[in-house]
Amino acid sequence: MAETATTGTTTVLVRYFAAAAEAAGVEEERLELAADAATLGALRNLLVDRYGPPMARVVASGSFLINGVVRRDPETRVGAQVDVLPPFAGG
């Protein structure tokens, strides 16, 4: 996670897959979060504010990959990279 001392922000590389990429209209982007609030919940809210109902549907039932581990807890601190994964069907 790259923290900028002068602005108190954290830069996160967000990568989108399948329906998440469709909702965002890009496959990846760098987003800024307040360093003191760089949590999964803050990122989720930012994505829904930015991309609206299509992204809201993805994050409601999808998951996030942080440091190689699937996370859903909104209090989880984000790392330098977060993968947004849509819900997957199958067994």
N, C-alpha and C positions, 0 to 999 in steps of 0.2 A: 504494500500500500504506500503510495507516494504522498507524503504530507507536505504541504506548502506552509512554511512557518509564518510568512507574512500575512496570509489570508486565512489561516486556520482551516483550510480545506484539505480533503483527501481525494485524490484522483483514482478512480476505479475503472478498469477495462471491463466493460460488460459485453459478453458474447451471447448472441441470441441463436436459438436453434428451432427449426420447423415453424410451428405456429407463432412462437415468440418473435422470430425474424420477420414473419409476415406482419405481425402487429406493429413492430417497430419500424419496418420499412428498411432496415439495415441489418447486417450480420454482426456488426460490432461497433462500439463507440466508447469514448472515454467520457465519464460523467464526474462531476464534482459534488462531493457531499461535505457537509460541515464535519470537521475532524472529530468534534466531540459527540457527534450523532451519526457516525458512519456505521449504521446497523442495517441488517437485512430489512427491518420494518421501514426505515427511512428510504432505502433504495426502492422497495416495493411501492411506497407512496409516490415517489418521484416518477417511477415508470408509469403508474396509472395516471397521474396528473399530465404527463407528457403525451401518452399515447391513447388514453381513454378506454372505452369499454372493451375493445379487442384485447388490450393488454391486461385489463382487469380480469377477464375470463382466463387468460393464461396463468397469471400469478395466483388466482384463487385456487386452482387445482394442480398447478405445476409445482416445480421445485427449483432449488438453486444449488449449484455446485460451488462450494467455497473450499479452497485448499484440498480439492479432491474428495470432499465429503458432501453428501446431499444434506442440505439444511432447509428447515422451514420455520424455525423459531425466530420471531421478529427481533429478539434481543441479541441475536448472533452478530458479532462484529464482522464486517466485510473485509476481505483481503484486497490485494492489488488487482485480482481478477475474479469475476463472478460470472458463471454460466447460467443463463436462464433457460430452463428446460420445461417444455410443455408436458402435460400429462401423457403418458404412454399407455397404449392398449396392449393387451396380450397377457400371456401367462407364463 
